[in-house]
Amino acid sequence: MAAELTAHQLIARHRPTLDRALEAIHTRAYWSPHPEHPKAYGENGSLDLAAGRAAFDALLGARLDLGQPGTDGWVDGEVSPYGVELGVSYPHADLDVLLPAMRAGMRAWRDAGAETRAVVCLEVLKRISDRTHEFAHAVMHTSGQAFMMAFQAGGPHAQDRGLEAVAYAYAEQVRTPDAAEWTKPQGKRDPLKLTKRFTPVPRGIGLVIGCNTFPTWNGYPGLFASLATGNAVLVKPHPRAVLPLALTVRIAREVLAEAGFDPNLVALAAERPGEGVAKTLATRPEIRIIDYTGSTEFGDWLEANARQAQVYTEKAGVNTVIVESTDDYRGMLANLAFSLSLYSGQMCTTPQNLLVPRDGITTDQGPKSFDEVTADLAKAVDGLLGDDARANGLLGAIVNPDVKARLEAAAGLGEVALASREVAHPEFPDAVVRTPVIVKLDGAKPEDEAAYMSECFGPVSFAVAVDSVQDAVELLRRTVREKGAMTVGAYTTSPEVEEAVREVCLEEAAQLSLNLTGGVYVNQTAAFSDFHGSGGNPAANAALTDGAFVANRFRVVEVRREA
């Protein structure tokens, strides 16, 4: 097919961004090419707030025809957590037709080389970025995130993670040169001479299994890592969060076609109710890479059963914060209150267990007992969410009935330090909005252990009384080792305690945040600098993003001949 976008044009347009991303993953300093503020959009052809909302509204009730081969019907049924029926219908695929069509374009994509693949991916990300306002509404109305969070996490932060994956993929592929002249001396005889060529070759078709809560943020790393390393990518969205990834697939297909490649290198696999297509796809021989974010149960199943594929999982864990002492009590409480409240705790990084010595802690405001710490934290959350407008802006909506059920059941697990309350949403009366619950538990009671040693995804946190900070450190170790953790936090003014917590996190491979009292929170990570997960404990077998996340998506094949 004739290319409307040549490789030369794309390299001229995007190579500076790629180089800056390569520098950022090396220095780990702050950098982002994607503005976080909504007012930054609306120029150079990008959609502003009003145009983005209009573009989203135009999707409602429409058929999203991607032009995919093997379409044998249409799938719909998405309902926003805010109560809006989206009514968008998506192509349902006959896999026996679609998967061979996806493989057909891989040879040309492989032969294009790492740089061309990278800049094509960057063109996809640029067009997504230009439509960030539209994507924000799509993410908001599938995940339940409040608009500002959907704009940032579903837009620029997700785009950053996609670009980060492309940078790592490029760096790993060019680690080996394209060609080498090899000469081995043979003493008095003529030397042996070979010409060698090295080609990164893809594994096959990558499968991205999307999640309900962060469809773009969690979906883009695997999608772009596989695409940039030469693989075709099939995107299987969560049934309740199809729209953001379907829009992504549509843009990717358009860019691939304009660049002279087969658009079927990226395709969508929407599923009918109860179809369970993820299990079917995960064990097909064509699927050679799987990226998954979701429950531990299904993640474990994938790791055990998708034997033909390289499987990257982000599952779940029990995130823990140790509170031993602080020189900024007010700042600590404010930081924790925000962390517990953001998106109603529906983040894999939200703290669940707060381990506090039962004899209390030392602070800049004098000693505080366990009960005082718990009560003061409850007041901080209450103060943060006391205004309904602010509460709606932070909490968003409860994403599904399972989260609501866990929230309601949590009050029966122990003494309630902070009760959850309903918040009315002025624009969306059917939205289910709830403030967090904090439940007090005793770390020394076996009957309480079942609660705090199990993940309770959603706006539920446990203040766990422990006999000493040493007990807290050992409970942290056991929790990470047995259940996994995406994040660990600690508050201490003691170098000895800090070193003990740090050593546990190093030994058990858990990402640690110390003494956060300002505008950075334990449940947030920055692309190009922070690693999301470690891949070293049961919460996830991969980190977003490091070299290991991309290096096994391709292999290097050598062809040698006598010079």
N, C-alpha and C positions, 0 to 999 in steps of 0.2 A: 504494500500500500504506500501511497505517496505521503511523505511526512510534511506536515504544515509547520512543525517545529523541528529544526535540525539540531543535532547534537552540539554543533558549534554555537548555535544561538543559546541553547540551554546552559552550556558551560559558561559562556560569557555572562549570562544573567545570574547564575546561582553559584558559580565556583567561589566567589568571595564569601558567601554565607557558609558554604561547606568548610572553607579554610578557617573561618572564625569559630565554627563549631568544633573542628578538630583541635584548635588551640584551647577552647574552653574545657574540653574533656581532659586535656593534659594539665592545665593550671588549676582546675576546679574552682575558678573564680566565678563571680556572678556574671551572667550574660544571658540575654534573651533577645531574639529578633522580633518577638511577637508581643505587642503592647498589651498591658493588663487592663488599661482603662478604656471603657466603651467609647469615650469621646475621641480616641485616637483613630477610629475607623470612620469611613465615609469619604475618604479621598482616594485618588488613584484607582477608581473603579470598585472600591470595596463598599459593602453595604453599611449604611448607618443604622441607627436604632429603628427608625420608622420603616426603612426599606427592608431591614432584616425581619421585622415583625410581619410585614406584608408578604414577604417571601415564604415565611413559615405558614401564615394563614392560607396562602394559596395551595399549600400541600395538603391541607386537611380535606379528607374525603376524596382525594385524588388517587389515581393509579400511577405508581412509580415504575414505569417500564424501562428496564435497563438494557433491553436488546440482547439479553443472554440467550444462548442456545439451550434447548431442552426444557423451555418453560412449558409446564403441563397444567398450570392453573395459577390461582392467585390467593394470597393469604392476607388477612387483615385481623383486626380485633384489639389493637393497642388502645388502652385507656389510660390517660394521664393520672398520676397520683393526685393531681389537683382536680380530678373529676371530669376532665374534658375527653370526649371520645374522639380520637384522632381520625379514624376512618381511612387511613392510608392503606392501600393494598400493594403487596409486593409479589414478585414472581416466585412461584414454587418450582423447584428444579427437579427434572429427571436426572439423577446423578449419573446414570449410565451414559447419558448424552453430554452432560456438562463437563464432567471430569476429563474425558478424552479431549474435549475442545480446549480446556485449560492447558493441557500438556502441549498442545500443538504449537503454541507460540513461544515455548521455553527456549528452543534452540537459538532463535534470533536474539532473545533477551539475554541469554548466556553470552553470546558472541559480542554483544554490544560493549561489554567491559564494565568494570566497577565504576569508573567515573561517569559514564553515560547513565548507568542505572541510578546513581546517586542524584544526579541533577534532574532526572525525570521525577524521582521521588520528591525532590525539593519543589518542583513545579506543582505537583499535587498538593503539597502542604501550603504553598503560597495561595493557591486557589481556595483551599479550605479556609485559610486565614482571612482572605478577602470576604468570606461569607460568615465570619465569626458570629455576628448578631443572629443570623438565621440558625446556625448550629446551637447557639445558646438557648433559644426557645425549644429546639428539638431535644436537647439534653435535659432541660428543665422539665419538659412534659413527658419524659420517659423515665427519668431517674427520681423526680421529686425534689431535686436540688432547688434552692431559691435562685432567682434569676442571676444575681451577681456571682454566686458561686458557680452556677452553670456556665456563665459567660467566661469566667477565669479558668476554672478547672476543666471544663469541657471544651474550651477554646484555646487560648494561648498556652496554658500549661500542658494540655494534651499535645498540641502542635510541637512544643518544646521537646516532649518525650519522643515524639516521632522523629524529629530532626536528630536528636541525640542518638537514637538507634541507627539512623542512616550514617552518622559520623563514625560510630563504632564499627559498623559493617564495612564501610570503606576502609578504615584503618586496618582492619584485620585482613581484608582481601589484598591490599597492596603491600602487606608485610613481606610477601614473597615476590620477587621481581618477575616480570613477564618472561624474560629470557636470560640465559646465561651461557657464556662460552667457558667450557671446562677443559682444562689441560692438566694432564698428570705426567710428570717427568718419568722416563724409563731408563735413566742412565745413558749408556752409549747408544741405545736404540732410539728410534723416533718417539716423541711423546704421544700419549693417547689424547685425542681431541674429540670432544663431543659438543654439539650444539643442543641446548636444552630449552624447552618452552614449558611454562607453567600456567595452567588455566584454572581459575576457580570455577567449580561446577556445582550447580544446585543439587539439593537432595531430591526435590520433587515438588509436590503441592503442599503448601503450608495451610493449616486449618487454624483460624482464629475463632475461639469460642467466647463470645462477648458476655459481659456481665450487666446486670440491671442497674447498678448504682453509678458506675463510671464507664459508660460504654466507649467513649473516645479515649479518655486518659489511660485506661487499662488496655484498650484495644490497639492503639496506635503503635506501641513499641514492637509487638510481635508482627503486626502487619508490615511495617516498614523495614524491620530487620530482615524478614524473609524476602520481601520484594527486592530490596537492595542487594541481596546476595544471590539473586538470579532465579528465585523460586516463584512460581505462581501462588496466589493466595486466595483461598476460599474463606469468606467471612460468614460465620454462623452466629447471628446476633441472639441475645436473650429475647424470648418471645415478647416481653414487655418493654423492650428497648431496642427496637429495630431501626427506627427512623434515622438516628445520627449516623449509624454505620452504613445504612443504605445510601444516604447522601454521600458519604465518603467513597463508597464503591462507585457510585455514578461519576463522581469527579475523577477518580483514578482511571476509570475506563475511558473517559473523554481525553484525558491527557495522554494516555498510552496510544490511543488511536491517532491523535494529532502528531505524536512523535514518531509515528511509523511502526508501532508495535501492535501486537494482537491485543485488543481490549479484554479478551477473555483471560488474560493473565491475572485479572482480579474479578471475582464474582461473588454473588450473594447467595446464601442458602437459608432462606426464610422457611419456617416450619409450620405445619398445621397444628392445631391444638392437640396435645398429647402424643405427637408423632415421635418425639425423642430422637431426632435425627442426629444429635451430637454423638450418641453411642454408635449409631450406624456408620457415620463418617469416620469416627476415630479409629476404627479397626479396618477400614478399607485399605488395600495395598497401595493405592495411589497417594494416600496421605502420608507424608514422610516427616512432617513437623507439626506439632500441636502447641498452641499457646492458649492457656486457660486461666481464667480468674473466676473464683467462686467457692463453693462449699468444699470442705475437706473431704467429705465422702466421695464426691465425684472426682475430685482431683486425685485421690488415692486410687480410684478405679482406673482412671486414665493411665497413671503411672504403672499399674499392674497389668493392664490389658492391651494398651496400644503399643504392642511390642515392636511393630514395624516402624514406629515414628520416634523422633527425638521430641520429648515432651517437656514443656516449660510450664510450671504451675505456680500460681499465687493462690494459696488456699486461705486458711484462717489460723488465728492464734489467739492467745490470751495476753493482751498487752498490759504491762505492769509499770507502775510508778512507785518508787520508794520515797517516802517523805520522812527524813531524819532530822533535818535542821535547815534553817534558811536565814539569810540576812536581809531578805525583802519579803516579809510575810504577805503584805498586801499584793505585791506583784505576783507572787507565787499563786495566791488564790485566784487572782484575775486571769492568769494564764491558764490554770487548770480549768476554771469555769468555762472559758472560751473553748478549750479543747474538748470538753465533755459535751458542749452544746452544738458545735458546728455540724451542720447537716444531720442533726438529731442522732449523732453518734454512729451514723451509717457508713463509717469508713473503716477499712481494715486496719487503720493505724490509730484509731481512737483508744485512749486508755480505758481499760476495764477495771483492773484491780489497783487500788491505792493502798499500799502497805504502810501502816503507821504504828510505831511502838505504842503499846497500850499505856505506858507511863508518860507518853507525850513527847513533844519535840521542843528544841530551843529555837527562838526566833529573835528578830530585832525588836519585837514588841513584848519580850519576856517569854517565859515558858507557856506552852499551850498543851493541854491534855488531848488525848485522842478524841474525846467528845467535843472539845472546843474546836479542834481542827475540822472535824466533820461538820459541825454546826456552822462554822464560819464559811466553809466551802459551799454549803447549801445556801447560805445568805448571798454569797457571791454569784452563784448561778441564778438565784431568784432576782437579784438586782440587775444582772445582765439581761434577763429575759422578762423583766417586769412590765416593760412596755410592749404591747402586742405587735406593733409595727416592727420594732427591732427584733422581736422574737421570730416573726415570720421571715425576716430577712436573713436570720442566722440558721433557723431550724430547717426550713424547707418543709416538705411533706413526708410522712411515713410512706416508704416505697411499696410495701406490700403487707397483706394481713398477717403474715408470720411475724414480722417485726412488732406490730401492734400487740399481738398475742403474747410475745415474750415480755414486752414492756408491762403489760397488765399482770402477768404472772409473777414478775420480779418482786412486787410489793409483798408477796407472801413468803419470801425467802428469809426475811430477817426484819430487824427494826428499821423502819423507814426514816432516814434523816432528811430526805427531800422528796416530797410526793410529786408525781407528774400531774400536770394539769393540761386541759384542752385549751387550744388557742384558736380563735376564729380567724379565718382568712377573709379580708374584705372583698377580694376580687374573685376568689374561688371558694364558695361556701361548702362544697363537697370535699375539700381537702382535709385530710386527717393530719392535724398538726398537734404534737405533744412535746412538752418540756421533759427534760431528763428526770429519772428517778435515781436517787442514791440510797443504797441499802447498807446498813452496818452488819458486818459479820465478824465472827471470832475465828482467827486462824488456828486456835488451839482446839476447836471443837470439830471432831470428825464429821458431824452432821452438816456443818457449813461448807466443808471442803468440796462437796459435789457441785455447789453453786459457783464458787470462785475459781475452781479448776476447769470449768466448762465455758466455752465461748458463748456469750449472750449478745449477739450482734444487734445493735440498736442503741437507743438512749438509756442504757442501763449501766451503772457503775457500782462497784462494791468497795466500801471503805472497810478494810480488813485489819483488825487489831492483832498485832504480833507481840510476842514477849520481849523481843529485843531487835536491834538493827541486824545483828548476826542472823537471827531467825528470818528476818525479811530478805537478806541476801541469799540464804539457802532456799527459801521459798521461791524467790526469783529464779534461781538456777533450776530448780525442779520444774517450774512452770514452763520455762523456755525449752528445756530438754524434752519434756513430755508432750507439751501442747504447742510449742512454737510461739514466736512473737514477731510481729512486724516492727514494733517499736518498744523501746524501754526508756523510761525517764527516771531521774533521781534528783532529789533536792537534799543537799548536804553542804555544810561548811567544814566538814572534817576531811582532811586529805586521806586519812586511813579508810574511811567509809567510801570515799570516791574511788580509791584504788581497788577496794574489794568489789564494788559494783562493776567497775571497768573490767576487772579480770574475769568476772563471770560472763560479761558480754563478749569478751574476746574468746573465751573458751567455748561458749555456746553459740557464737556467731549471731549476735543480736545487735541491731543498730541502737546506739545510746545517745540520748540528749540529756545534758546536765544543766540544772539550775536555770531553766528558761523562765524569765519573768517579764519579757517585753513582747514585741510583736512577732516573734517566731514561735511556733507551736509544735509540740511533739508529733502531731498527726499530719504535718505538712512537710513535703520534701521538694527541693528545687532541682530541676533537670540540669544536666551538665556538671553538677557539683555533688548533690546528695545521692546516695544509693537507696533505692526503695526496696526493702527486704535485703537479705544477704544470700539467700540460697543455701544457707548452712544450718537451718533448724526446720522443724516440721511445718512452719507456717508457709514456706515457699521453697521450691528447689531452684529458683533463679532470682537474680537481682536485676532491677531496672535502674540503670543499664550498665553492664560491664562487658569486658571482652568475651567472657564465657557465654553471655546471652546471645552472641552473634556467631562466634567462631565455628560452632558445629552445625550451622545451617548450610554450610558448603564444604566441599573437600577440594583439595588441589590435585589436579591430574597432570602428570608430567609426560611429555613426548620428547624423546631424545634420539639423536641421529649422529652419525659420524660427521665431523666437520670436513 
